[in-house]
C-alpha cells in the first residue's frame, strides 16, 4: 500500500487500485489497473515519483505509470547488459535526496536508476555482494535524516552512501542480533529512527549513534615457547621492553601467541606476522589461532614482527617487534661442513654397489605395495564419496550433492544453454506416521518415497533428500510449463498411493512448490526461497497438490490429486 495525500494505492494479485479516502462515507474507487496490464504479475511495491509518475514494482520487474495519461511503461530487463534492470521480485522502492529511484529485489541486490539515454532507455547502477552488500536478497530500504540509504537484507543490515555508493555492513558485532528480515517491512519514525521488521523481532536503528570504530588496540604476546621451554610472555610487552630471544641449536623451535586488545568482536579481528630475514611477505592468521610458529630455523639474527587490529580499525601504526638470535650447532660451522664433504665422498664410492642392489630389491617390493595401497585408497575414496554425497536411507543425493548440481544447472540456464526448474517436496503429516506407527515405518515410507520420486521423473533429472521428510527434484532442459506441471502431477499422484509394510498399510501425500531459473531468481538461495514460498502456498491450499511460484506466467497454476 502507498498513501498519497488523500488517495490510497493498493496493489496485489488482482492489479493496482486507487481509492479516494473520504472524511464521511466509504472510499471511492478512482482507478483500477488489472493485473494483465502488468504482465499478469503480482504487485509487490508502490511509490509516488516526481510529477505524475507512479512507480510500481511487481514479482518480475518494474513498471512506470503516468497518472495523467494512464500510459503504463514496463521497464525492459536484460541480465547481459550491466546498465539494464535485472528481472526479479521487487521488494522495496525508494527515492533519494537527488531524486534517483532505488529498486530493491529478492536475489538481485539494489539497482539505482541514474539516467535515461538518448533513446529514453533507463540506465541503472547495480549494487550487490561484490560491492559490499551482505546479501543480494533485499527486504526494505529506508532513507535517514542525513540522506543515507539503509537496507535490510537476508543477512543483516547495510548502510549505503548515495554519493560514493560505499557500503557498510552491520551484523552481530555492531549490535544487530537479527540476521534475516521480511520483504517491505520497515518505516522511519518522526524522531528519525529506522525500524526494520525481521525474523525474531524489530530492529531499531538510530543512525547518528552508529559510529565506526577507530581505536588502534595494542598488540601483546600472550604465550611464548622456545623448544619445550615456556617463556614469561609479559617480558616482551610494553614500549620499553628490551627482551631478546636466544634459541639454541638444540631447541630450534619457536612458538609465539599474540593478540590485539580489542574485545568488541574478537572473532572479526585481523592478525598477521612475519620474521624479517626469513619471511618475504606477511603471513595472515585466523583470529581464533593467533600463532607465529617456526621450526628448524637456520642460524642467524631475525626480528619477529606482530601486528593486529580490531574488526573496523586499520592496522596498528606501531607493531610489536621481538629480536631473535638462532645459535649454530657444531656441525653447522664452516670447518664441520668441509670435513663432512670429504667423509661423504669416501663413503659414496664404497657403498654405491650395495646401495644399488638394495634399491632394486626395494623397488620391486614398493611396486607391489603401491599397487595394493592404490586399490585400498580407491575403495576408500568410493566409500567416502558415497557417505559425503548420498543419503544412506534412500540412496538419493543429499543436500550437499544437490546444491552442486543446482548451481551447475543454474549457471547453464543463465548462460542460455539450458534450463533449471526446482521442485521442493514436503510430505504431509509425516510426523503423525512416526508417532503412531514408529520410526521403522517412517523410515520405510521415506525409502519408498525416494523410489517413487525416481520413477516419476526422467533419468536425466536429479532427485535428492534434503533432510527429514523434505525432498527436492531438479528438472533440466524443461522449458515448457506443461512438462513441469506433468511432472508435479505424477509426483503427487504417485506419492498418494498406499503400500504395505510389515502387515501395515502406509499412505501419505505430498505438497510440491516449483520455481524456475532465471524467471524467478538468478542465484540458488533466492530460487530456494521462491520454491519454498510456492510449497507453503500448496500446503495452505489443502496439501496433496502443487503450486508454481506466484511470479511465473502460465496457463495452469496448480494441481490436486485425490487420496
N, C-alpha and C positions, 0 to 999 in steps of 0.2 A: 504494500500500500504506500501511497505518497499523497500528502495533503498539501495543496497549492491554493493559498488564500481560502476561498470558501468552496473549493472543488476537491472532492476525494477521488483519487485514482486508485483503481483496484485491478490487479492482474492475476490470472490463474489459468487453469486448463481450458477455459472457455473463451479466452481472449482478454481484451482490455476494456474496462468500464470507467466512465467519468460520471460522478454523482454530484449534483448541486445540493449542498447541505443547507437546509432551511432552518431558520430560527423557530418557525412554527410549521408543523406538518412534516410529512415524510420526505426523504430525499427525492430529487427529481433526476431521472437518467438523462444526461446531456449527450453522451456518446457511447457507442459500443463498437469496438473493432473486433470482429470474430477471430478466433484462433487461426482460421485459414489464411488470414492476411499475414500472419507471422510464420507461414510455412508449417502450420499445424504443430507449433512448438509452445510449450508451457511458458507463461510469463513469469520471470523469476526476479526482476528488479525494475524499478521505475524511478526516473529522476528528471526534474524540470531543468532544461538548459536555458541558454540565452535566447531572448526574443520569443519566437513562437515554437521553439524546439522542445520536444519531449523525447528523452532517451528511454528506450525500452530494451531491457535485457531478457533473453529467452534461454531455454535449455540448450540451445545450439549456437547462439551468437548474439548480435546486437542489431537493433533497428532504430531509425530516427523518424519520428512522427512530426509533421508540420501541422500545428494546431489550427493555423489559419486556412490552409488549403486542403488539409486532410490527406496529403500525399505521404505515403509510407515508404521509406528507403531502408532496405535490408543491406547492411554493410557486408561486402564480399569477404570471404575468408580464404587464406592461402598459406599453408604451412611452409611452402618452399620460399616465399617472399619474406625476408626478415622485417619488412616495414608494414606488412599486411596484418590484419586481425586474424587471430587463431580461433578456430571453431571450439566450442565448449560451453559448458554450463556457466552462464554469467551469474555470479553470486552477489556482487555488490557494485554500485556505481558511485562516483564522487567527482565533484568539480573543485579544483584547487583555486588558490587566490589569483592565479594567472588566467583563469577561465578554461583550463585544459580538462578534458574528460579522462578520468581514470577508470579502467574496467578491470574488475577482479573476477577471476574464473576458477572453477574447480579443476585443477590439473594443469592449467596453462599460465599460472602466475598472474602478474599485473601487466596491463598494456595501457599506454598513455597516448591519447590522440593529440599529436603535436601540430599537425598541419594538414592541408589538402594540396595535392599537386595541381598543375595547370589543367588537368582533365577532371578535377573535382574528386579524385580518389583519396580516401582517408589514409594518412600515414601515421603509423603507431611506433612507439618505442616499447620494447619488451623488457620486462624485469622478471628474472627467475632465480633459481637456486644458484646458478653460476654468477649472478650479480650480488649474491649475499642473502637472498631470502631464505628463511629456514625451511620452507616447503613451498611447492608450487600450488598447493591447494589453498586458495584464498577464501576466507569466510566473510569478513566485514572490513571495510575501510572507513576511517574517520579522520577529520581534519582538526588539528588542535589550534589553540589561540595564536600560536606563532606561525601557522601556515604549514606545519609539517604534517605529512601523511602517516597515519598509523594503521597497521593491518593485522588482523588476527588470522592465523593460518592453522593448518592441521599439525603444526609442530611449533607452537609458541607465537610470540608477537614480533613485529618488525616496525622500526621507525625509519622513515624514508625522507631525506632532504629533497624537496621538489626542485631545488636549484641545481644540485650536483648529482642527484639520484643515488647518493651514498646511502647504503642500507646498514642499519644497526639492529642486530637480533637481541631479543630478550627472552631468557628462559629461567631455569631454576636459580642460576647464580645471581640474577637480578631481581629475585623475589616473585617470579611468575610461576606459581605452582600448577597451573592448568596447561596441559600440552595441546589439546585439541578443542576447537571452537565450532559453533554452529553457524551455518551459512546465513548471512544478512542479519545477524543478531548483535546489535550494538547501538549505542546512542551517545551523544555529547550533552552533558548537563549544563545548566545555566552558569555553574561555577567553573566551567572549563574542564571538568573531569570527563574521561573517556571510559565508557562501560562496554565490555565485551562479554557476551554470554557464551559459555562453553560446557564441556562435559565435566561436571563436578561443581559448577557454580558460576559466579560472575567475577571477572577481573576488573578492578577499578584502577585506572591509571591517572596520576597527577603529573602531566608531562614536565612541568617546571621542576619537579623534585627528582626526576630520573636523570641522574648525572653520571658521566663516565668516571671510572676510577683512574686517577693519575699518580697514585703513590708509587714510589720505587722501593720495594721491600729489600732489606739487606739479605745477602746470601751467607749462610753459615755452614760449617761442617758439623754434621750430627753424629758421624761414626767414621773411624779410620782404622785400617788394618794393614800391617806390613808383614807378609807371610802369614804365620799363625799368631802373630802378636797384635794385641789391641793397643791403640794409642789413645791418649786423652784428647778428645776432639776439641775441647774448649781452648786448648793452647794454640789452635790455628785461627781462632776467630778474633775479631777486633781490629781496629785500624792500625794499632801499633804492634801487632803480632810479628815476631821475627822467627817463628819456628821453622825448622828446616827438616825435611825427611831424608834420612840416610838409609839406603837399602843395601844390605849386604849381599854378597854373591850367593849366599846360602838361601836367602829368602826369595828374592827376585819377583815377588808378587805384591801388588798394591791394590787396595780397595778403599775408596772414599765415598761416603754417602753425604749428600748435601741437600739443602732446602732453602727456598725463598720464604721469608717470614710474612706471607700473605695468606690469611686463613678464611677469606671471604668465599672462595671457591677453589679449594686446593686441587681438585681433580682437573681444573682447567688451566693451572699454572703451566708455564713453559720452562724447559731446562735444556742446557747444553754444556758441553765441556770439551777441552782439547789439551793435549800435552805438547807444549812448544818444544820443538826438536824431535818430535816423534810423529804427531798427527799433522796432516796438511789442512784439513777442514774441521769445522766444529762438528761434534757428534751430539745429535739430539737424543734425549732420553725421555721416557714416559714419566708423568707426574707421580705415579704410584711406585716407581722403581728408579730413584734418582741416584744411580751408582756410576762412578767412574772406576773402571776395573782394567788392570793391566797385568799381564803375566810375562815372564821371561824377557824383561826389558834389557836391552843391551847396555853396557856400562856407559856412563856419561852424565851430564848435568842437564836437567829439564826444569820446566815451570808448568805446573798444573793450573789451568785457568778454569774457574767455575762461574757460571752465570745463570740467573733465573729471573723470572718476572711474574707478576700477578696476571690474572686472566685478561685484564683490559689494559694493563700498563705496558709501556715499551720495555725493551731490555734495559737492565740497570746500567747506569753510566760507569759505575765502578764495580769491577768484578773481583772475586776473591782469587788470589794467586798464592800457590804453595810451591816454594823452591824444593827441588828433589835432586839427590845425587845417588846414582847407582854405582856401587863399587865393583871392580872387575874381580873374577876368580883367577887363581894362579894359572889356569890353562888358557885364560884369555889374554895373557901378556904376550908381547911380541916374540920373546925367546921361546916360550912354550909352543907357540904356533909353528915356528920354524922347525923345532925338534919333532913335532908331530908329523910334519910333511915328510921328513926323511924316514921315520919309522913306518909310515903308511906305504911309501914306495917300496920298501923292502918286503913288507908283508904281502903286498899285492902280487908280486911275482911268485911267491911261494904258495899262495892259496888259490890262484886263478883256476888251476885244473880241478882241484877239489870242489871249488865253488860251481864250476860249470856242470860237473856231473850231478851235484846235488840239485842245482836249479832245474835240470832237465827232468829228474825224477819228481821233483816237487811240482813242476809244470803239469805233468800228467795227472798227479793227484788233485791239483787245484782245478784242472779242467773238469774232472768228474764231479768234484764238489760244487763247482759253479753251476753245472747243469742241474744238479739236484736242488740247489738253493733257488735257482731261477724258476724251476717248476713250482716249488713251495711258495715263492713270492707271487707268482701268477695266480695260484689258488687263493692266497690270502687277499690279493688285490680284488679278485672277483667277489669274494665273500664280503669285503669291506664296502665295495660299491653297492652290493645288494642291501646291506644294512643302512648305508648312507642315503640311498635314493629311492628305496621301495618300502612300502608299508608291510610289516611282517604278517598281519592278519589277512589282508585281502590280496597281497601280491601286487597291488597297484602302485603307481608312482606316488611318492609322498610330497609334502608341501615344498620341500627344497627342490626336488627334481621338476615339479610342475612350474615353480617360479622361473626356472631357467628356460623351460620350453615356452612359457608365456612371453618372456622377454624377447626370445628369438623370433617368435611369430609376430609380435607387435612391431619389431624392427622391420621385418619384411613387409608388413602391412603399411607402415608409414613410408617405406621406400617405394610403394606401388607395385611390389612383386608378389603380393598375396593378401590374405585377409585373416583376421583373428577374431573369433566370437567366443566369449567366456560365458559358460553356464555354471552358476553356483546352485548346488542341490542340497537341500536340508530335509532329513526325514521328519515326518510329522509324528509327534508324540512318541518318540523313541524311548524317552525316559520311562514311560508307562510300561513298555515291554520289559525293560531291565528290572523295574521294581516288582512287577507281577510274576514274570517267568524266570528271572535270574539272568546273570551276566553271560552264562553259556548260551542261552537263547539269543541274547543281544548280539554276541559275537557271531553266532551262526547267521543272524539276519544281516549283519554288516557284510559278511563274506558273500552271501547270496546277492546283496545289493551290488557289490563290486562286479560279480559275474554278469548280472543283468545289464548293468551300465555298459560293459564292454560289448555285449551282444546288441545293444540298442544303437550303437554308433558305428562309424566306419573304422577300418583298421588304421587309417592314417590319422584319426583323431586321438587325442591324449586324454585318458581317464585317470583321475587321482583321488586319493583320500586325503583331505587336508587335516583331519583330526576329528575324533569323536564320531558323530553321525553326519559330518559335513563332507560332501564330495564336490568335485569340480570336473567339468569337461571342456576341453579346448577344441573348437571346431576350426579347422584350417581350410583355406581355399573354398569357403562357402560365402558367396556374395548375395544370394537370393534369400529374402526374408522367409519365403515359404519353406525352403530347405531347413532353415534353423527351427522354424515352428514345427516342422515334421519331426525333427529330432527331439524337441521338447515333448511333443505328444507321445512319441514312442517311449521315452523315458518314464513319463508319468504313468502311462498305461502299464508298462512292464513292471514297475515297482509296486503297483497296487495289487498285483496278482498274489494270492496266498501260496505258501509252500509248507511242507511237512518237515518237522524236526523233532526226533525223539518222541513220537506218538503225539506231538502237539502241532497244531496248525498255526503258523505265524503269518501275520498280514500287517503291512504298513503302507503308508503312502508318502509322497514327497512333494515338496514345493520347489519350483525352479525359477531363478532370475537370470535374465540374459542381457548382455551388453556387448557392443562391438567396437573395435578399434578400426579406424580413428573417429567413427561417428560420434562416440560418447566421450572418449578420453584418449590421450596420447601417451600416457605412462601407466605402468602396471597398477600402482596404488590407486590412481583415480578410476581405472577400469574396474578394479575390485569394488570400489565404493559404489560405482554405478550399478554393477550386478547385484550388490548386496541390497541396495535400495529397491531394485526390482523384485528380489527374493522376498523382502518384507511386504511389498505390495501384494505378492501372491499369497502370503500367509494371511494378511488382513482380508483378502478376498475369500477366505474359507479353506485354504490349504488344498492339497491334491490338484494343483494346477500350476501354470507358469505365467510369467509376465515379462514383457520387454521393459527395458529402462524407458522412462517416460519420454525422453527426448528423441527417439528414433522414429522417422516417418515409416508407416507400414499400413498394410491393408487389414491385418488382424493383430490385435494387441495382446490377446491372452487365449488360454485354452483350459479345458477342465476335463478330467477323466473320471468317470464314476467308479467308486469302490465296488 
